[in-house]
Amino acid sequence: MPELSRRRALTAAAALATVAGAHAVAAPPAAAADHHPGSPEAFDEVYKGRRIHGRSAAGGGHHHGTGYAVFVDGVELHVMRNADGSWISVVSHYDPVPTPRAAARAAVDELRGAPLLPFPAN
C-alpha cells in the first residue's frame, strides 16, 4: 500500500469538504429555505398608484443569485445586490439604494407612469 503523502491527504480533505458543502447546500433547513439571514423582508404596497412587491425567490427569474424578486404591476423588475449591500435595478442602474423596496420606488419614479416592460432573458 502506498505511503500517504501530504498531497494525497490534502486532496482527500478537499474532496470531503466539497462533498460536505454540497450536502449542506442541497438540503438547507426548512426555516432557511423561506428566509435567508440578512435578506430583505417581503413587501407589498401601492406606491404612486403602482403596485410594487418583493419577496424571496427560490429560483428562476432575473435576480442573479440575489434570492430576491421585485415586481412593478406584476412585471418583474431586474434587481441586483452590490458588494456593499446596496441595490440597483435595470431601470435605475446608476443610482444604488439601500433596499429592494427603495429600488422598486426609484423605478416607479423613473418610469413616470410608463409601463415596465419585461426584461428579456438571455
C-alpha positions in Angstrom: 0.0 0.0 0.0 1.5 3.4 -1.0 2.5 5.8 1.8 0.1 8.6 2.4 1.7 11.8 1.1 0.8 15.4 2.1 -0.6 16.0 -1.3 -2.9 12.9 -1.1 -4.0 13.9 2.4 -4.9 17.5 1.3 -6.6 16.2 -1.8 -8.7 13.8 0.2 -9.6 16.6 2.8 -10.6 19.0 0.0 -12.8 16.3 -1.6 -14.5 15.6 1.7 -15.1 19.3 2.4 -16.6 19.7 -1.1 -18.9 16.8 -0.6 -20.0 18.0 2.9 -20.6 21.5 1.5 -22.7 20.2 -1.4 -24.9 18.3 1.0 -25.4 21.4 3.2 -26.4 23.5 0.1 -28.6 20.8 -1.3 -30.6 20.3 1.9 -30.9 23.6 3.8 -33.0 23.7 7.0 -36.7 24.4 6.4 -36.6 27.7 8.1 -33.7 28.9 6.0 -35.4 27.9 2.7 -38.0 30.6 3.2 -35.9 33.5 4.5 -32.1 33.7 4.4 -30.4 35.6 7.2 -29.6 39.1 6.0 -32.0 39.0 3.1 -34.6 41.8 2.9 -38.1 41.4 4.2 -41.0 40.9 1.8 -43.1 44.0 0.9 -46.3 44.6 -1.0 -47.6 48.2 -1.4 -49.1 50.7 -3.7 -46.6 53.5 -4.5 -47.7 56.5 -6.6 -50.6 54.4 -8.0 -48.4 51.4 -8.9 -48.3 48.1 -7.1 -44.8 47.1 -6.1 -43.9 44.0 -4.2 -40.8 42.0 -3.4 -40.2 38.6 -1.9 -37.6 35.9 -1.5 -37.2 33.9 -4.7 -36.5 30.2 -4.7 -35.2 30.0 -8.3 -35.8 31.2 -11.8 -36.4 34.8 -12.7 -33.8 37.5 -13.3 -32.5 38.0 -9.8 -28.9 37.0 -10.5 -28.4 34.9 -7.4 -29.8 37.6 -5.0 -32.5 35.2 -4.0 -35.0 38.1 -4.2 -37.5 39.1 -6.8 -39.2 42.6 -7.2 -42.3 43.3 -9.3 -43.9 46.5 -10.5 -47.6 46.0 -11.6 -46.9 42.2 -11.8 -43.8 42.6 -14.1 -40.5 41.5 -12.7 -38.0 44.3 -12.1 -34.5 43.1 -12.6 -32.6 43.9 -9.4 -29.1 43.1 -8.2 -27.3 43.5 -4.9 -24.0 45.2 -4.9 -21.0 44.1 -2.9 -21.5 46.9 -0.4 -25.1 45.7 0.3 -26.8 48.4 -1.8 -29.3 47.5 -4.6 -29.7 48.6 -8.2 -32.3 47.8 -10.8 -32.3 47.7 -14.6 -34.3 51.0 -14.6 -32.1 52.9 -12.1 -28.8 51.1 -12.6 -26.5 54.0 -11.7 -28.4 55.0 -8.5 -27.8 52.5 -5.8 -30.4 52.4 -3.0 -30.4 50.6 0.4 -33.2 48.1 -0.1 -35.2 46.3 -2.9 -38.3 48.4 -1.8 -36.3 51.5 -2.5 -35.2 50.1 -5.9 -38.9 49.5 -6.8 -39.8 53.0 -5.7 -36.9 54.5 -7.7 -38.0 52.5 -10.8 -41.6 53.9 -10.4 -40.2 57.4 -10.1 -38.0 56.9 -13.2 -40.8 55.3 -15.3 -43.0 58.4 -14.7 -46.2 56.4 -15.5 -44.8 54.3 -18.4 -45.3 50.6 -18.1 -42.3 48.4 -17.0 -41.5 46.1 -19.9 -40.3 42.6 -19.2 -36.5 42.2 -19.2 -35.5 39.7 -21.9 -33.8 36.6 -20.5 -30.6 35.6 -22.3 
